[in-house]
Amino acid sequence: MSLQVLLLLPLSVLVLLLCAVCGAGMGFSVVEETLQEKCINLDASQNLDGDGFYQDGDVIIGALINVHNLAATPDLSFTRKTELASCVGTWSLCTDVFGRIIFYKRVLNFFQEHSVHWVQAIVFAVEEINRSPSLLPGVQLGYHIMDSCSRYPQSLMATMSMISGGNKTCGTTRPAKVIIGDSSSTQSILLSRTLSPLQIAVISYLASCPCLSDRQMYPNFFRTIPSDAYQARTMAQMAKRFGWTWVGAVVADNDYGRGAVQVFEEEIKGMGICLAFFHTLYREQLAKDVARAATTVQASSARVILVFSWYVDVEGFLLELMRRNVTDRLFLASEVWSTSAYLLANPQLYTIAKGTLGVALRSVPIPGFDAHLQQLHPDRYPDDEFLRTFWENTFSCSLTKSTSKAFQNALPPCSGRESLEGVQSPFTDTSHLTVTHNIYLAVYAVAHALHSLLACTPQNNSDPKIKLKCSSLDNITPAQLLQHIGQVRFTTRSGEEFYFQDGSMPPVYNLVNWQRAPDGSLKYVSIGQVDENQLIINESAISWPGDSGKMPVSVCTSECPPGTRKAIKKGLPVCCFDCLLCTEGEISNSTGSIKCYRCPQEFWSNSFRNECVSRETEFLSVRETMGITLISVAISGIIITATVAVIFLYHKSTPIVKANNSELSFMLLLSLKLCFLCSLIFVGQPSLWSCRIQQAAFGVSFVLCISCILVKTIVVLVAFHSTRPGSSGLIKWFGPGQQRGSVLVFASVQVAICAIWLSVSPPLPHRNFGIQGSKVIIECTVGSVVGFTCVLGYIGFLAVVCFLLAFFARKLPDNFNEAKFITFSMLIFCAVWIVFVPAYVSSPGKYSVAVEIFAILASSFGLLFCIFVPKCYIILLKPENNTKRFLMGKA
C-alpha cells in the first residue's frame, strides 16, 4: 500500500484491522458484536451517512459505484488535519454568444451518467428478488450504494461506513453483509485485503486484473467478469493473426493496466511479437502522461496500439493524438472502453477512433429493465442523490434537494412533469448491457447464496456428508455468506448456468469494430467472439482505419521476403532485424526465414534466391556469337588457304612457284588447312570423341605445318650453300625424297606422343561446378598434363629451330628471299603461343577454349600471310617479276 493511502486511511480502520487479526481466536461474532453494539466510528474524518443511496431490508447488500470519476486532490502539506475531499464537485455555467444557458459541467470532477445505470441495476435486481415468490421468500433485501469516486481512499472509507452500519446514530442503518464492487482492480485488491480478516465477500463487476484470481491471496474476492488474462491472450492472438509484430501499449497506471501488459508480454513470447513501447496514464497527472505517450506514439513505427485504461483517460489520449494529427493508428481496446457510448458520441474522435478493434463483455438483455428506467423519477426515490444529479443534468432543471447551491440557483426549478419515457439517450438504451448485466448477476449471486444459507442446502455439492451450518435472518454472518457465495450455482433468466470458476466468470467475449454510421458518427459492430480460447473473427466485416480501407501494417521491420534471411540487430528486440540476401547457391523459399539453405550440386539459386534451378550448362556453342565468329574466321582461313592452293596449282609452272619447292608448298597449304579445320573441333559441346581428337589433331596438324616450314628453311640454306665451290653435293643429299621423309619423321614423333598420351591418360569431358557457381562448365580435361606439355613443347621446339635457321638465312642474296618471310612467320607464331600459355591458364570455362582456338587461328593466319601473300602478290599483281632472272637478282 502506498504512502498516500496510509496517510489518507483513518487510524480507526487500522485499529479495526489490528483487532480483527489479533482477536481471530475470539471468532468473528466478537468483531461483529463490536461493530453492531458499540458502533465504532470507522470513518472518523467525516460522516458518510448522508452520502449515497440506502434502502433498508432484512439483509443489506453494500455496493460501490464510481459515479464520479475523480475527487479533488487532498491537501498533503501536513499543516492541518487531512480530510478527504467529497466526490461531489462544483458546477460551471456555460452559455452561448447570446447569453443563453447551454449546459453545466463539473469543475472538480466528472459525473458519469452510465454509472447511474449501474446503480439502477442494483435497485432493479433487489426489487425483482423481493417480488419473487421462489427466491428468498419472506426475506426483504436492502442495499446501501455509495460513490467510490474512482479512488481508493474514498472507496475504502465508503466500505467502512457500509460494513459498520453508519456513524451518526447507532442503529440507523444495518451493516452490509457483502460488498459489490469496486470497478477498479487496484481498489478491489485493497478492499479484498482489508475485508479478508473480517471474512466479508467482495464481488466486483469490472475488476479484471489476473492477479485477483489467486485464491490464496484473495480468498474473499469474486467477480462477474472474466480475468484480463483471457482478454490479453485474445489480443495477442489477434496480433499474431493479422501479422502485427510491433505493438505499442498505453495503459492505466494501476493493477488493471500493468497486469494486462504483463499477461500480454507473456503471451507473445515465442510468437515473434514485440512490445514497441509501454506508457502508463496516471489520472492525477493525466495531461503530462498523455502528452508523453502521444509523443512516443507519433515517433514510433508501431501502427497498432494496445490501450487498457478507463474511458475518460482514453478520451484525453485520443484527443491529444488528434491534435497532433496522428490519425493512422489502430487501437486495440480493452473491455472497459470498447463499447463506451460516451466515446462513440464524441465527434472529435470520429476520425482517429475509426477502425478500433476491441474486446467487449458479452451483452445480455435484462427483461423489464428498460421499463424500469423509463419509469424512473426522483419522487419515486427521493433519497437517491445520484438520480437527482442525473435528472438535473438531463433536463437542465433544479430539484429542491440539489446538493449544489450554485447549480440550484443557476437552473430553473423542475416542474415535476419531466419523464424519461420517449427520451432517446445512452442511459435509456438497453440494447447493449454489459457491465450493467455483471452488476445484475452479482446481486443474484448474493441472493442465491443467501437463499442456500437460509435453506441449509449446499448448491453444488451432492455429498450428503458435507453439511453447511444453517442460519436465520437474526444471526447471519458475513463468513457464512462468503462460504455459500463460493459454491453458488444457478440458472439465469436467460437460461444460462452461472457459477464462479476460481472466483471469476468463465471467459466469453465479443469482438467489436468501430465503424462509420451512415450519418458519419461512430458505432461498434460485432465482428466475432471468443469462447474459452477459441478466436472467431469475420475479417470481411472489419472496417480498418484511414481512407485506404486496408489493414495496417505494424512491424519494426517487414518480414524478410523469400530469398533473404533475418539478421538480428544487436541491442534491439528480435522483431527488429536486417534482411540479408542469400549468397549465391543458397535459397530461402519462405517469408521470414532465419537461415538460407544450400542448393544440391546439380542446382543453383535463381536471381531471386528463392528457388533452386538446374544449373545452366556452358560451353563454346556454335549458336553463340563468339562460337559463330570463331567458326567464321576458321572457315575464312580454309577458303583463303584453298584459294592460295588453287593459285599455286594454276601457276605451278611459273618460276616463283618452282623456286619455292612447290611440293613442300602444297604440303604446307594442306597442313594449314588442317590447322584451320582442327579449330572447328573445339567448338560445340565436348564429348568423349571430340575431347580426344581435338588435342591430337591440333598437335599433329601444327607439327606437320612447322615441319614443312622447317624443311623449306633447310632447303633454302642448302640451296644457297650449294652454290659455293665444293658444295654442289649438298643438294643431292637433300632432295625431294629426303624432304618428304624429313616431314614425315618430324610429324611421326608428334603422332607417337599423342598416341601415348591418349592411351595412358586421355582428355575426357568434365562437368566443372567450381568455376562459375550458377553454371556447369562442360570442358575437356587435359588428362595428362605431361602429355599436353610434351605436345606443346614439341611444337615449340620445332618452331624455335625453324626460327633460328630462318633468321640465319634472312640476308641471303636474293630478290625474293623466302627465309626472311619464314622468319617473320615464326616470330608471329612464337609470340602467339608464348602469350597463349598464361591466357589459357587464366581464362575460365569456355573462354579457355576460345583462347586456344584464337591461338590456332592467329598462328595459322600468320604463317599463311607471311609465307604465301608475297608470292601471290607477284603472281597476280606483278607477273613481270615472275621470272627466273628477277628472282636471281639479275634484273
C-alpha angles and dihedrals in degrees: 000000000000125000091249091057091050091050093049096041109097116244090235091065091055090048090051092051092047091051092046094051097040093042096050091117091064090059132237093284091073091053091045092049088051090052095046105035105029093039097215112207100238096171099048094157091068140348112253099184093108094049124091130006124301130190118179123230145144091274122024122216112204118213135187117204122176096227091159120045102213138011124211115276109260122240107261097175089108090220089118139011112297115240127188113247117239119254089229111089137190126273131235122209115228121196136179127240090280093054095253119144112256105170144321127239138189117257101195102031147004124258110214113209094193088063089063084057088057092048090054090050088064092045093048094046093049093048090047092051092046089055094048114106093200104042115066095340111200092013123108117207120211132191140211111199119188136176115253090190088215090277130103099228091057091039093053094044092050090049092051090051093050097047092046094052098237136310111226097071122004113246098018091118133021118244116254115251095201136018123224107202172338117199094207123073092218092052091045090053090052093048094046093051092045096048097037094087088051090049092231114154120236117202113187123197098196111017103113105165110141089224090071090067089075102107092190093058097036108027093156096049125104133164139192092215128076121255118267088239088081093044093051090045089053091052091049090052090049091051091051093046094052095039097247103155098161111059129167125209131212112178143163115274094243141078091283095058100034093045092052093051091048091054091044091053091049091050096050094053108117093012095094090245122130136192107242095194141342124214131172129212117216112192096217090059098026097140092055095045093045092053092049093048093046091052091054093046091050093052097041125092089219110114096183119069124192109215122191108170145105113286094246091057090045090054092056091047094049093046090053091052089048090052089054091047093241097149105142099081128108117219125210103211125208120225093262094071107011091098099028109150088196093061094040090055095053108101091201090067098050093099104038098039096048111117096024112158116210144180107229133190114250113269115228123178120237110214112233096008094110091056090049091055094048091052094051117125133160089238089062093053105025094169096053104109091181094055091048092054091046091049092052090049094048100045099026093231135118127246117209092241096052112146093219115068092189090054092044092053093045096055132059115251119266116257095216092237094092113121138180092217108116093009111135108209139124088261094062094039108104098169093103111038110170114138089022089059090048090057090046089053092048091056091048091048089056091046094051091046089051090047090053091048094052093042093048092227124130111232102214107014122093095182106113091201091067110077128174121219113260121232141186134217090264098056107029110142127199089236091060091047090049091055093052094045090059090055099040118133125167143145116255124224088258089061099253125129115243125204139140117257106200087334094307140089117262109262112265119151140169121223114223136189126202109231138173116264120216090261091055096255126119128259133170120240126195111244101169147329144241120226112182102312098335114111116203117182131171098212094184090063094057120108109206125211122264131035097282094070090218127132109262120246112226111181135130088219124007113250111273109257122231110287094044138073135215120260112188116230111234114249095013132099118273090255090067112073146134124251110227121194113243114252120252112288093026130093142185113200099185135069115258096016115173095204142022124237127221116242119235115268096261091050137064136193118267123235091273092050091227101106139037112233131183111274116255112248114231130198136133098285127198087227099059126084097250093049093047090048094051093046090049092051091047092050089047088054091051091049093048091047091050090048091053089048091052091049091050092045092051092048097036092126094056120104096244092056094044093044091058097053101260094208094058089043092056090046089051092050089050092050091047089052089051089051091054090045095049090057088065091062090064093060118085136035111326116247135176095267096039092052091053097042101043098062094040092047090047093050097046095042094053094044089051090050095047090044091057091049091046092052090046088053092049090049091053092051093045092047094054094041091050089064090068119093112274094015102090092109095064095079090053092057091052104043129145093286093052090046093054090043092051091053091050092048093050091047094045091060089059091045089054092050091049092047093053091045094051093046097047105036113351125190112266134190111263134189105224113200098172106065102062113013098210093047137057108223110214105203142152115254115219090233098204114031089198091056093049091046091051091051093051092039093054092049090049092048093054091045092052092048090048091048093051094048092047090047091056091049097045094100099046111135107264137115088227107035106182091190089068091057092044088054091054092045093051090046090056091043094052093044091052095050094043089056090042096067100063092035091052093048095048099043116095127224118324091004091071088057090048090051091053092048090048090052091049093049096042094050092044092051089046091056093042096050099039095048105032108026094070090051093047089049091058093041095050107025105023106036090153088069093051091097134112091235092056093045091051090054095245098115 
